[in-house]
Amino acid sequence: MHSTLTRVQNVFGFFTSVACAVAAVIALSVVLSPQTPSASLALKNVQVVKGRPHYYSTKKEEYAHVRFDLDTDLTSLFNWNTKQIFMYITATYPSSSPSTIPPSEVVVWDAIIPSDYAPFHPNTYIHPTSKSMTKIKKNPKSKKTAKAYPHGKSPGIVKLNDQKPKYQVTDISGKIASRSNATLSLHWNVQPWVGALVWTNRKPYGRWQGLKGGLDKFAFPALKSSETIKKEDLRTETGGERNRGSPA
Amino acid sequence: MDQILEQARSIYEGEIDFQGQRLAELLQNLLLSISGVIAFLVGFTTQNIIHSLYIGLGGTALTFLIVVPPWPWYNQKAEAFLPPKKHKAASTDRRDLKGIDVQGLKLG
């Protein structure tokens, strides 16, 4: 500590130790905040049609288009150390030989729900507004004020009716029609400011309750001819990630 | 010219005395630890981690300000140098070392 330079080095060195210790305590403190996540997820409609993986492909595959209703209350996942949660809905279906091949799990829809304290990012989810709110939507300034939850609510509330999927479902075999015992389920990743990434828990851990609901059983229907279905009914939703590479 | 250079060296190196070094280290440990504890407690009670971040960084900035410059309170008990030798500079005569304290033993 005899000269300025050694004092700078000593203070900075001890600062890094203190910062690490405080971060560790913050990361551990999240186990104290109670969590009571609940959700209701219901399949609205599922259609299976034939399509091509890309324009020049000669191979035709079956694609399932899953529409769903979702009503979640994940507000308790937002404690003081939550930066954002990544929410996603998967369709799980058993394989052709369940004794040897594990079931397939396919993501149908996903969203990034940021905490109110997180800085604006163009990729984050914008919750659809009700019809009375469309005036605000037309305002060009509203892009930054648009939230990932309904007006007047808090992060973690998502209410979707007849939601289009973001991704169609197809199997590696190219056949998805008429498969039964499929499950639609809600999952999440809690991404903290500091600490561990936490996956969905359906079982309780200490003060954290497991997720209630957020499951729906269904079966993929038989193949429909693409002429009988309007193309508009098979559109997928595009998320905020389409902004990638373009100015925010 | 030499005097100006000497002054510049002294400002740049910012040397402090032995008691000052002890005090600086004590202040560094105390201030940083306390600011870390306050940062956590304020952030936890207000449930806003951004408060923790800025209190932690602010406390660190304050610690830098208090500990790093050679403030006068670090130079209160300057240790005096031994008087210069009166005879030959390179002398190894033991009489020159009379009365000097080496780890509790008087030489001579």
HADDOCK unambig.tbl for C-alpha pairs under 7 A between the chains (distance, minus, plus):
assign (segid A and resid 1 and name CA) (segid B and resid 21 and name CA) 5.27 0.50 0.50
assign (segid A and resid 2 and name CA) (segid B and resid 15 and name CA) 5.31 0.50 0.50
assign (segid A and resid 2 and name CA) (segid B and resid 16 and name CA) 5.51 0.50 0.50
assign (segid A and resid 2 and name CA) (segid B and resid 21 and name CA) 6.03 0.50 0.50
assign (segid A and resid 3 and name CA) (segid B and resid 13 and name CA) 5.26 0.50 0.50
assign (segid A and resid 3 and name CA) (segid B and resid 14 and name CA) 5.22 0.50 0.50
assign (segid A and resid 3 and name CA) (segid B and resid 15 and name CA) 4.58 0.50 0.50
assign (segid A and resid 3 and name CA) (segid B and resid 16 and name CA) 6.76 0.50 0.50
assign (segid A and resid 4 and name CA) (segid B and resid 13 and name CA) 5.54 0.50 0.50
assign (segid A and resid 4 and name CA) (segid B and resid 14 and name CA) 5.20 0.50 0.50
assign (segid A and resid 4 and name CA) (segid B and resid 15 and name CA) 6.91 0.50 0.50
assign (segid A and resid 4 and name CA) (segid B and resid 68 and name CA) 5.68 0.50 0.50
assign (segid A and resid 4 and name CA) (segid B and resid 69 and name CA) 6.43 0.50 0.50
assign (segid A and resid 7 and name CA) (segid B and resid 67 and name CA) 6.94 0.50 0.50
assign (segid A and resid 7 and name CA) (segid B and resid 68 and name CA) 5.45 0.50 0.50
assign (segid A and resid 8 and name CA) (segid B and resid 68 and name CA) 5.97 0.50 0.50
assign (segid A and resid 11 and name CA) (segid B and resid 28 and name CA) 6.29 0.50 0.50
assign (segid A and resid 11 and name CA) (segid B and resid 64 and name CA) 6.68 0.50 0.50
assign (segid A and resid 15 and name CA) (segid B and resid 32 and name CA) 6.50 0.50 0.50
assign (segid A and resid 15 and name CA) (segid B and resid 60 and name CA) 6.76 0.50 0.50
assign (segid A and resid 18 and name CA) (segid B and resid 32 and name CA) 6.91 0.50 0.50
assign (segid A and resid 18 and name CA) (segid B and resid 33 and name CA) 6.51 0.50 0.50
assign (segid A and resid 18 and name CA) (segid B and resid 36 and name CA) 6.22 0.50 0.50
assign (segid A and resid 22 and name CA) (segid B and resid 36 and name CA) 6.25 0.50 0.50
assign (segid A and resid 22 and name CA) (segid B and resid 40 and name CA) 6.55 0.50 0.50
assign (segid A and resid 80 and name CA) (segid B and resid 47 and name CA) 4.81 0.50 0.50
assign (segid A and resid 80 and name CA) (segid B and resid 48 and name CA) 5.41 0.50 0.50
assign (segid A and resid 80 and name CA) (segid B and resid 49 and name CA) 5.97 0.50 0.50
assign (segid A and resid 81 and name CA) (segid B and resid 49 and name CA) 6.45 0.50 0.50
